Amino acid sequence: MELQMPLITNNLKSDLINTFFERDLTQLQKDYRSIKEISGPNKAFLYRQGDRCSDVFWIKSGIVKLSHITEEGVEVTITILGKGSVIGCFWNNSTSPEAEETVQALGEVIFYRIAISDFKALMSHQSELAWHVFEEIYARKQKVERKLRTVLTQPVENRVIATLLELAEIFGIKCTHGYALEIHLTQQEVADLVGASRSVVSTILNDFRNRGMLDYTREQICINDAAFISL
């Protein structure tokens, strides 16, 4: 598999979304009364699979994990999202279906919660913002589809590399070795992201560390981008 280290750039779509929501909260609430700012601790749930959710959420700061529990009781991590992401339940009727995923904080997270009725009104009033929200959601859909193709067609080692590079693109900050991930992930959470067992992923991460491709502690993963590009 040919891999290239992604360029770390600002997400212009998310920037516009953030700019809108980072206006004075009191002013926003004058037009959309249901908007509330909420701070959630590590492992807090924004909503759970099976909930009858009628809210939309904007992530102001922090990181959340989207996951799904299969009928066999296996947790599948769908994706990890950070600041600027818009998630939630985009339906509006009394018989709304149950949420198909769980959204949980990885570390402290601050988010806005807005009722779907107010969100629909906001989208109708702010046409440019609505288009950027649509693009953000569509980009996330494409990313999940790419992940599915990778899981179905690539060996675990390649899946780990692709996942680390993708996380660096979203959450990485430049460091002396390459990129440090501003996200705290356990080996189990990395394994969930790539669709493999923790023991297999642990062996791969240890091998990458021995080869100088990355370093990691309980708190941080540091990626040697030059080593990955040379593969």
Secondary structure, DSSP 4 states (H G I P E B T S, - for coil): ----PPP----HHHHHHHHHHTS-HHHHHHH-TT-EEEEE-TT-EEE-TT----EEEEEEES-EEEEEE-TTS-EEEEEEE-TT-EEE----STTPPPPSSEEEESS-EEEEEEEHHHHHHHHHH-HHHHHHHHHHHHHHHHHHHHHHHHHHHS-HHHHHHHHHHHHHHHHEEE-SSSEEESS---HHHHHHHHTS-HHHHHHHHHHHHHTTSEEE-SS-EEE-HHHHHT-
